[in-house]
Structures are given as C-alpha cells and as structure tokens.
C-alpha cells in the first residue's frame, strides 16, 4: 500500500474534521467523561485494529486518548489510516 500525497490527505481530512496532519501522521485527541469511557474506547479500537492488522500509536492519561495514525511500511498515511480514523470517530460518538 502506498502513502497518500499531502493533497490526498488534505482532501480526506475534509471528511474527518477532528483530525489533522502533523509530522506525516494523522492526529486526534479524544476526551471522554472519565477513565472508564476512555479505556472502553481503546478496547474497542484495539480489537478492531488487531483484526485488521493495523495498530495506532496512542497514549492515555485519565480521560484523554492521544492518537497518531501512520502506516510504517508505507512511510506515511495510507487508506488504512483513514479507515481506522473513521472507525475511531464512530466508536467515540457511540
């Protein structure tokens, strides 16, 4: 899978309003009501990521989850990252 161009990423980000591109990665900060909600989000995403063999770079402090998405094999953002970002947005909204 090839990395998307900056222009392709920017076009995709128009449909992912809470995400932005920084240092060649898609970035988003999710803030939940409490630690349990943040951890539940991470659990659902982790199960999905494992099924699709595509794992986020992320960290969690209390109710905040910082996410970076990049496809290391492609040295950049790919369609895999966009799909995972859309899934994360869906999970966070539910």
Secondary structure, 3 states (H helix, E strand, C coil): CCCCCHHHHHHHHCCCCCCEEECCEEEEEEECCCHHHHHHHHHHHHHHHHHCCCCCEEEEECCEEEEEECEHHHCECCHHHHHHHHHHHHHHHC
